Amino acid sequence: MNRNVILTCAVTGAGDTTAKNPNVPVTPKAIAASCIEAARAGASIAHIHVRDPETGGISHSTEQFREVMERVREADVDIVMNITAGGGGDWIPDATDPTCGGPGTDIQTPAERHAPVGELLPELCTLDCGSLNFGDMVYVNPADWLREHARLVQAAGVKPELECFDLGHVWFARQLQQEGLIDGDPLYQLCLGIPWGAEADTETMLAMRNKLPENANWAAFGIGRHQMPMVAQAVLLGGHARVGLEDNLFLEKGVLANNGQLVEKAATIIDNLGARVMTPAETRVHLQLRDPTLRTQAGGDA
């Protein structure tokens, strides 16, 4: 069991959730407010996507990420910032020509995915470790793209959170480490319950955990109704946890949540298990993260 738990709040995501829960933040101002709300509720890390302020859909705007980070840093709270770098991988074959992407396709190169991270230098960024049948679309992330992306993250001096949606992703993340593309003790995020990846249950979490390197830090989350059970299960198996509106819209059946409520509920579960949530300052030390008060050029020392 892990008695000192890093608790991440994934505040918005990029999915079609804004019409289902009005608390899902869309504008940079609202996303920053959700990060601040999560921090005040006790979260260690805020994981952020940004959205098109007009449509609520996918956005990769560096300037929107910048506004979110600046608003959070100017607030009277502390929280570790984790920018997604996993966007731009959505592939939906065109119905008439499957060699082309159809409506809903959103593909970026590794350099394009990395651009906000390289410019803004957050403490953490995600690195999605493989391709996947992601619901009715394909998430595209070939091995050579991942190697290129890992090199960019490494050169920027940002710690990657290795997101693994299936057991083969853990295998490839270990390969990146063996090739010298991951510095220090790796940080894994086991992403459970997304159709058609790893299922959100004890057996799957345990199987993935057992394939991690000995020096790995790891966390896990489940989506929807699996969110809180997977918090408890991750802590009991020695890991950290993640909650938030990116993964789950409800506090309980029929009751819509906000990010602060989800953090508070998870923190209560952790406390009831006899553990505690680590502060952002403790999290930076534990994960050997950069000092966010020191600004450098990508590739420099922090």
C-alpha positions, 0 to 999 in steps of 0.5 A: 500500500502507498501511504503518501499519494500524489493526487492528480486532477484532470480538469477538462480533457478534449472529449465531447463532454461539455454538453453533458456537464456544465461544470466542464471548463472550456475557456482558458479562464475557466480551465485555470479556475478549475485548476485553482479549485482543484488545488484548494481541494487538495490536489497535487497535480493539475493535468490540463488540455485546452479547448476552442472557446467558441465550440468547446472542441479540441484546441492545441493553442500554445497561447491558450495553454500559456494563459491557463498556466499564467492564471494558475501561477498568479493565484494564491495556490500551489499545484504542479502543472501537467500539460497534455502532449497527447493531442493530434492523434485522432484518426477516423478513416473517410467512408469513401476513401479509407486512405484519407482521414474523414470528419473528426480526424485530428493529426499532428506531428510529434513536433507539433504536439510538443510545441506548447511544452517546449515553449512553456516548460511545465513541470510535467507533460504526457507522453502517450505510449502507443496507438489504440482503438480509442472508442470508434476512432484510432489513436495514432502514435507509431513507435518512431513518432514516440521516439522523436517525441520522447527526445523533444521532451527530454531536450526540454528538461520536462518530465514525461508522464508515460500514459499507458492505455494497454499492456503493450504500451507499458512494454514500449515505455520500458523500451524508451527507458532502455534506449536512454530516452527517459531520464531519472525514475520514470513516471507511469500513468495507467489509463483504464476503462477506455474502450478498447484498451485496458479494462478498469479492474483489479486484474488488469491494473495488477498485470500492468503494475507488475510489468513496470520497472523497479524504479518506476513511480506510477499512478492509475485512473478509471473512467466514469463509474470506475473512477473512485474504485480505481483510486482505492485500488491504485493506493492499495497496490502501491500507486498514486491516483487521478480523478477529474472531469476529463475522466468522469462527470458524476460525483455519484449516480445522477449527481453532476460533479465539479473538479473540487468535489471529485478531488475532495471525494478522492482525498477522503477515500485516501484518508480513510485507507490510512494514507495521505495526499502529498502537497505539490512541494512534496510531489516536486521533490518525490518526482524530481521535477523542475522548479516552476519559478525558474524559467529557462530556454528549452534544453537549459538547466532549471 
